[in-house]
Amino acid sequence: MTQAAATARPEPAPTPPGERVTRSAVVTGASSGIGLAIAHDLVGAGWHVLGLSRTRGSLPGAATWVPCDLADVISADEAVQTVREAAAGGVDAIVHAAGLQYSAGIGDLRPEHGERMWAVHVRAAELVVGGLVGDLTEGGRVVLVGSRTMTGVPGKSQYAATKAALAAMARAWAAELAPRGITVNVVAPGPTRTPMLDDPARASVPPVVPPLGRLVEPSEVAALTRFLLEPSGSMVTGQTLVICGGASLS
């Protein structure tokens, strides 16, 4: 390139005063597993992440940690208020990735386990998304992290029921928020290499390696999630995207 051509290149337009230049995303369960992978992926792509979790864990230093026990209504409500104050310009995306799993056959189900999974998977989504829906920017995005087991897997009935509820809720919210250009989708991973696989609470149903020969990586779930948050996913809404290495084929 000649010196003249370089000189003639137009300078970037200045950012108008008060205009946000960084997109913000609220990520629940951001201290470990899939939530942590999503937080790292978004920070690397230039997003400002507000991570809701009980501990900071390995949340990137550039992210804002919002201490929160999503199983507790008061704690979740307080976290929502903290986010509203920290993201005064609005929230561009919400990713609900917090989760836990208890496994048991029908004769050994414990109501307290089902209630806790419902609180973290479903009620927390209601509290966080419902509490921030007025702060979502036009064209904002919501992604709920579900599970391939939502269609039903032996020994995981309570877990599957809570994840299936997310798909129904996402479709309802997608219809409600479409007039604002806001999309709502579910990313449903199969067996993913996270600490949850080693949790004694799910020991009765060990993970099965998918037909493609390995477990799903958290980074792959994060990449699919970001696809939905970026302009590339602007026309996808009310859908459940399964990433399972072929586990759902049988």
C-alpha positions in Angstrom: 0.0 0.0 0.0 1.4 3.5 -0.9 1.8 6.2 1.6 -0.9 8.2 -0.1 -3.4 5.3 0.1 -2.6 4.8 3.7 -3.2 8.5 4.4 -6.5 8.5 2.5 -8.0 5.7 4.6 -10.9 7.2 6.6 -10.7 7.3 10.3 -13.3 5.4 12.3 -16.3 7.4 13.3 -16.1 8.6 16.9 -18.4 7.0 19.4 -21.3 9.3 20.3 -21.1 10.5 23.9 -23.0 8.0 26.2 -23.2 5.2 23.6 -22.2 1.8 24.9 -19.4 0.1 23.0 -19.2 -3.1 24.9 -22.0 -5.7 24.9 -23.0 -7.1 28.2 -24.1 -10.6 29.1 -25.4 -12.1 32.3 -24.2 -15.7 32.7 -25.5 -17.8 35.6 -23.5 -20.7 36.9 -20.4 -18.9 35.7 -17.9 -20.3 38.2 -17.5 -23.8 36.6 -18.4 -26.2 33.9 -20.4 -24.9 30.9 -21.2 -21.6 32.5 -17.5 -20.9 33.0 -16.7 -21.9 29.5 -19.3 -19.5 28.2 -18.0 -16.7 30.4 -14.5 -17.2 29.1 -15.7 -17.4 25.5 -17.7 -14.2 25.7 -14.9 -12.2 27.5 -12.5 -13.3 24.8 -14.9 -12.0 22.2 -15.1 -8.6 23.9 -18.3 -8.9 25.9 -18.6 -7.7 29.5 -19.8 -10.7 31.5 -21.7 -10.4 34.7 -21.3 -13.8 36.3 -23.9 -15.0 38.8 -22.6 -17.9 41.0 -22.0 -18.9 44.7 -18.2 -18.6 44.3 -16.1 -16.8 41.8 -14.2 -19.9 40.9 -12.1 -19.3 37.7 -14.3 -16.6 36.3 -12.1 -14.3 34.2 -10.7 -11.2 35.9 -12.3 -9.0 33.3 -15.7 -10.3 34.3 -17.9 -8.9 37.1 -18.8 -11.5 39.7 -22.2 -11.2 41.3 -22.4 -13.5 44.4 -25.7 -15.4 44.2 -27.3 -18.6 45.4 -29.8 -19.2 42.6 -31.7 -21.8 44.7 -32.7 -19.0 47.1 -35.3 -16.5 45.9 -34.1 -13.6 48.0 -30.5 -14.1 46.9 -31.5 -14.3 43.2 -33.6 -11.1 43.5 -30.7 -9.3 45.1 -28.4 -10.4 42.3 -30.9 -9.1 39.7 -30.9 -5.7 41.4 -27.1 -5.7 41.5 -27.0 -6.4 37.8 -29.5 -3.7 37.0 -27.2 -1.2 38.8 -24.0 -2.5 37.2 -25.4 -2.5 33.7 -27.2 0.8 33.7 -27.1 1.0 29.9 -29.0 -2.3 29.6 -28.3 -6.0 29.2 -27.7 -7.5 25.7 -27.9 -11.1 26.6 -28.8 -13.5 29.4 -27.4 -17.1 29.5 -28.8 -19.3 32.2 -26.2 -22.1 32.6 -26.5 -22.9 36.3 -27.3 -26.5 36.9 -26.9 -29.6 39.1 -28.0 -33.2 38.8 -29.4 -35.9 41.0 -30.0 -39.3 39.5 -32.2 -42.1 40.9 -34.6 -44.7 39.7 -38.3 -44.2 40.2 -38.4 -46.1 43.5 -35.6 -44.0 45.0 -36.6 -40.5 44.1 -36.2 -37.8 46.8 -38.6 -34.8 46.6 -36.0 -32.5 48.0 -33.7 -33.3 45.1 -36.4 -32.6 42.5 -37.3 -29.4 44.3 -33.7 -28.2 44.3 -33.2 -28.9 40.6 -36.5 -27.2 39.8 -35.4 -24.2 41.8 -32.0 -23.8 40.1 -33.0 -24.8 36.5 -36.5 -23.4 36.2 -37.4 -21.0 39.0 -34.0 -19.2 38.8 -34.6 -18.7 35.0 -37.9 -17.1 35.9 -36.3 -14.9 38.5 -33.3 -13.8 36.4 -34.9 -13.4 33.0 -38.1 -12.1 34.4 -36.3 -9.6 36.6 -34.1 -8.3 33.8 -36.5 -8.5 30.9 -37.2 -4.8 31.1 -33.5 -4.1 30.9 -32.9 -6.3 27.8 -31.9 -4.2 24.9 -33.9 -4.3 21.7 -32.7 -7.3 19.7 -31.3 -8.9 22.9 -30.8 -12.6 23.4 -31.7 -15.2 25.9 -30.2 -18.7 26.0 -31.2 -21.4 28.5 -28.8 -24.3 28.9 -30.9 -27.5 28.8 -29.9 -31.1 28.3 -30.2 -33.8 25.7 -31.8 -35.9 28.4 -34.9 -33.7 28.4 -36.6 -36.3 26.2 -36.3 -38.8 29.1 -33.5 -41.1 30.2 -33.8 -43.9 32.7 -32.7 -42.9 36.2 -32.9 -39.2 35.4 -36.6 -38.5 35.5 -36.5 -35.5 37.9 -33.5 -33.9 36.1 -35.1 -34.5 32.6 -38.4 -33.0 33.8 -36.7 -29.7 34.8 -34.7 -29.5 31.6 -37.8 -30.2 29.5 -39.6 -27.3 31.2 -36.9 -25.0 29.9 -37.8 -25.8 26.3 -41.5 -25.1 26.9 -40.7 -21.9 28.7 -38.3 -20.7 26.0 -40.9 -21.2 23.3 -43.4 -19.2 25.3 -40.9 -16.4 26.0 -39.8 -16.3 22.4 -43.3 -15.6 21.3 -43.8 -12.9 23.9 -40.5 -11.1 23.2 -40.5 -11.4 19.4 -42.0 -7.9 18.9 -38.9 -6.5 20.6 -36.6 -8.5 18.4 -35.4 -10.5 21.4 -34.7 -14.2 20.7 -35.0 -17.0 23.2 -33.4 -20.4 22.6 -32.2 -23.6 24.4 -28.8 -25.2 23.9 -29.1 -28.8 25.0 -25.8 -30.6 25.5 -25.3 -34.3 25.7 -22.5 -35.8 28.0 -20.1 -32.9 28.5 -16.7 -33.0 30.1 -17.5 -31.0 33.3 -17.1 -31.6 37.0 -20.8 -32.6 37.1 -19.8 -36.0 35.6 -17.8 -36.8 38.7 -20.5 -35.6 41.2 -21.5 -38.5 43.5 -25.1 -37.3 43.3 -25.3 -38.7 39.7 -23.2 -41.8 40.3 -26.1 -44.2 39.8 -26.3 -43.2 36.1 -22.7 -43.0 34.7 -22.1 -41.0 31.5 -22.1 -42.9 28.2 -19.6 -41.8 25.5 -21.5 -40.6 22.4 -21.3 -42.4 19.0 -18.7 -39.8 17.8 -16.3 -41.3 20.3 -15.8 -38.6 22.9 -17.5 -36.4 25.4 -18.7 -32.9 24.3 -16.2 -30.1 25.3 -17.6 -27.2 27.3 -15.9 -24.9 24.8 -18.0 -26.4 22.0 -21.2 -25.6 24.0 -19.9 -22.1 24.5 -19.3 -21.7 20.8 -22.8 -22.7 19.9 -24.2 -20.4 22.6 -22.2 -17.4 21.2 -23.5 -18.2 17.7 -27.0 -17.5 19.1 -25.8 -14.3 20.8 -24.1 -12.9 17.7 -25.7 -11.4 14.6 -25.4 -14.9 13.1 -28.2 -16.1 15.3 -30.6 -13.2 14.9 -33.3 -15.2 13.1 -33.2 -18.3 15.4 -35.8 -18.2 18.2 -37.9 -20.6 20.2 -35.7 -23.5 19.2 -33.8 -26.2 21.1 -30.3 -26.9 19.6 -28.9 -30.2 20.6 -25.1 -30.8 20.7 -24.6 -34.4 21.8 -22.0 -36.1 19.6 -24.8 -38.4 18.3 -26.1 -39.5 21.7 -29.6 -38.7 20.7 -29.5 -40.9 17.6 -30.3 -44.1 19.5 
